[in-house]
């Protein structure tokens, strides 16, 4: 199963510990995680079911390309990092 890691700044807002998730795409892995934490879905995805602007996902160190349908492929050995973009100055 893929390893899904949420950064600490996300964990401050939503209960989202590191988890194992099944699936062959980013969407399937996230749906696996959302099954346990429904509140996380609304924080990661917008009302169009697309990745929110301020959220970024990396698979095996590469930023995903498909932010709309989240169809980027993953392997059982993949590591997904979900992070919230930070700004300020």
Beta strands, then each sheet from edge to edge (+ up, - down):
strand 1: 2-6
strand 2: 19-21
strand 3: 55-59
strand 4: 62-63
strand 5: 79-84
sheet 1: 2+ 1- 5- 3+ 4-
end
